[in-house]
Amino acid sequence: MISIRPMDAIDYEKVANIYQQGIDSKQCTFETEVPTWESFDQGHLQYPRLVAVDEQGQVCGFIVLSLMSSRRCFRGVAEISIYLDRAYTGQGIGRTLMNEMITQSEEAGIWSLFSGIFPENKASIALHQRCGFREIGYREKMGESEDGTFRDVIFFERRSQIIG
């Protein structure tokens, strides 16, 4: 049984390990290093931040938001990041995390969630689509990977019902 709860600083060691798995896969992020807790903490909204935990209390996934802009008019627009421990994929945990984030983000006044996904990350694309995100754009060679390869990114968006 998986439960969802707010992320605490004490969760960061496991969150960092899961993030490293995403970096190592080369399918989740352009980043090449896991940030320090301080950098991670400053780069993401304080609320909501969620972790999925198993029956033993082990963190098996996390989901966080980053503001898209500091301008007041965009205060309800955030980029969503979701990562699962590879040992827990394919069990519906991502969907549970995503649905809870959607609920909590709307309660917090977020009206638009965005995500940029590498086209090769079919599981993430499918998850976003199942959770009501729609493709809004495709950028060719948007960023350069550490190995010098330029990667394409597909953008997805989910609009809240709070804006009609």
C-alpha positions as CSV (number, residue, x, y, z in Angstrom):
1,M,0.0,0.0,0.0
2,I,1.4,3.4,-1.0
3,S,0.6,6.6,0.8
4,I,1.2,10.2,-0.2
5,R,2.4,12.8,2.3
6,P,4.2,16.1,2.3
7,M,7.9,16.0,1.6
8,D,10.2,16.9,4.6
9,A,13.9,17.8,4.5
10,I,14.6,14.4,6.1
11,D,13.3,12.8,2.9
12,Y,15.9,14.5,0.7
13,E,18.5,11.8,0.8
14,K,16.1,9.3,-0.8
15,V,14.7,12.0,-3.1
16,A,18.2,12.8,-4.2
17,N,18.8,9.1,-4.9
18,I,15.7,8.9,-7.0
19,Y,16.7,12.1,-8.9
20,Q,20.1,10.6,-9.6
21,Q,18.3,7.6,-11.2
22,G,16.6,10.1,-13.4
23,I,19.8,11.7,-14.3
24,D,21.5,8.4,-15.0
25,S,18.6,7.3,-17.3
26,K,19.3,10.3,-19.6
27,Q,15.5,10.3,-20.2
28,C,14.3,12.7,-17.5
29,T,16.4,15.9,-17.3
30,F,19.2,17.9,-18.8
31,E,20.7,18.2,-15.3
32,T,23.9,16.3,-14.7
33,E,24.2,16.6,-10.9
34,V,21.8,16.3,-8.0
35,P,21.4,19.7,-6.3
36,T,22.1,20.2,-2.6
37,W,19.1,20.3,-0.3
38,E,19.4,24.1,-0.1
39,S,19.4,24.5,-3.9
40,F,16.5,22.1,-4.3
41,D,14.6,23.8,-1.5
42,Q,15.0,27.3,-3.0
43,G,14.2,26.1,-6.5
44,H,10.8,24.6,-5.7
45,L,7.6,25.9,-4.2
46,Q,7.3,25.1,-0.5
47,Y,3.7,23.8,-0.9
48,P,2.7,21.4,-2.3
49,R,5.7,19.0,-2.3
50,L,4.8,15.4,-2.1
51,V,6.4,12.0,-1.6
52,A,5.0,8.5,-2.1
53,V,6.0,6.1,0.6
54,D,5.6,2.3,0.8
55,E,4.4,0.2,3.8
56,Q,7.9,0.4,5.4
57,G,7.9,4.2,5.1
58,Q,10.5,4.1,2.2
59,V,10.2,7.1,-0.2
60,C,9.5,5.6,-3.6
61,G,8.7,8.8,-5.6
62,F,8.3,12.5,-5.4
63,I,6.6,15.4,-7.1
64,V,7.4,19.1,-6.8
65,L,6.5,22.4,-8.5
66,S,8.7,25.4,-9.7
67,L,7.2,28.8,-10.6
68,M,7.5,29.6,-14.3
69,S,8.0,33.3,-13.6
70,S,8.3,35.7,-10.6
71,R,5.8,38.1,-12.2
72,R,2.5,38.5,-10.3
73,C,0.4,37.7,-13.4
74,F,2.0,34.3,-13.7
75,R,1.7,33.4,-9.9
76,G,-0.6,30.5,-10.7
77,V,1.6,28.9,-13.4
78,A,4.1,26.2,-12.3
79,E,6.3,23.5,-13.9
80,I,5.8,20.1,-12.5
81,S,8.5,17.5,-11.9
82,I,7.8,13.9,-11.0
83,Y,10.3,11.1,-10.4
84,L,9.8,7.5,-9.3
85,D,12.3,5.0,-7.9
86,R,12.8,2.6,-10.8
87,A,11.9,-0.3,-8.5
88,Y,8.4,1.1,-8.2
89,T,7.5,2.0,-11.8
90,G,4.4,0.5,-13.5
91,Q,2.4,0.3,-10.2
92,G,0.2,3.4,-10.6
93,I,2.3,5.4,-8.1
94,G,3.0,8.1,-10.6
95,R,-0.7,8.6,-11.3
96,T,-1.5,8.7,-7.6
97,L,1.2,11.3,-7.0
98,M,0.1,13.3,-10.0
99,N,-3.6,13.3,-9.1
100,E,-2.8,14.4,-5.5
101,M,-0.5,17.2,-6.8
102,I,-3.2,18.4,-9.2
103,T,-5.7,18.6,-6.3
104,Q,-3.3,20.3,-3.9
105,S,-1.9,22.7,-6.5
106,E,-5.4,23.9,-7.3
107,E,-6.1,24.4,-3.6
108,A,-3.0,26.5,-3.5
109,G,-4.1,28.7,-6.4
110,I,-2.1,27.1,-9.2
111,W,-4.2,27.3,-12.4
112,S,-1.8,25.9,-15.0
113,L,0.7,23.1,-14.7
114,F,3.4,22.7,-17.4
115,S,5.9,19.9,-18.0
116,G,8.7,19.5,-20.6
117,I,9.4,15.9,-21.5
118,F,11.9,14.2,-23.8
119,P,10.0,12.5,-26.6
120,E,11.7,9.2,-25.7
121,N,10.2,9.2,-22.2
122,K,7.0,7.4,-23.3
123,A,6.0,6.5,-19.8
124,S,6.0,10.1,-18.6
125,I,4.1,11.2,-21.7
126,A,1.5,8.6,-21.1
127,L,1.2,9.5,-17.4
128,H,0.7,13.2,-18.2
129,Q,-1.9,12.4,-20.9
130,R,-3.8,10.1,-18.5
131,C,-3.9,12.9,-15.9
132,G,-5.4,15.5,-18.3
133,F,-2.4,17.2,-19.7
134,R,-2.4,18.1,-23.4
135,E,0.5,18.6,-25.7
136,I,1.0,22.3,-26.4
137,G,4.3,22.4,-28.2
138,Y,7.4,20.7,-29.5
139,R,10.9,22.3,-29.4
140,E,13.6,20.8,-31.5
141,K,17.1,20.7,-30.1
142,M,16.0,22.8,-27.2
143,G,19.0,21.9,-24.9
144,E,22.4,20.3,-25.0
145,S,23.1,17.1,-23.0
146,E,26.4,16.6,-21.3
147,D,27.6,14.5,-24.2
148,G,27.0,17.3,-26.7
149,T,23.8,15.9,-28.1
150,F,20.9,18.3,-28.5
151,R,17.6,17.1,-27.3
152,D,14.0,17.8,-28.3
153,V,11.4,18.6,-25.7
154,I,7.6,18.1,-25.8
155,F,5.6,20.6,-23.7
156,F,2.4,19.6,-21.9
157,E,-0.1,21.7,-20.0
158,R,-3.0,21.0,-17.7
159,R,-5.4,23.9,-17.0
160,S,-7.3,24.0,-13.8
161,Q,-11.1,24.2,-13.6
162,I,-10.6,27.2,-11.3
163,I,-10.1,29.5,-14.4
164,G,-13.0,28.1,-16.4
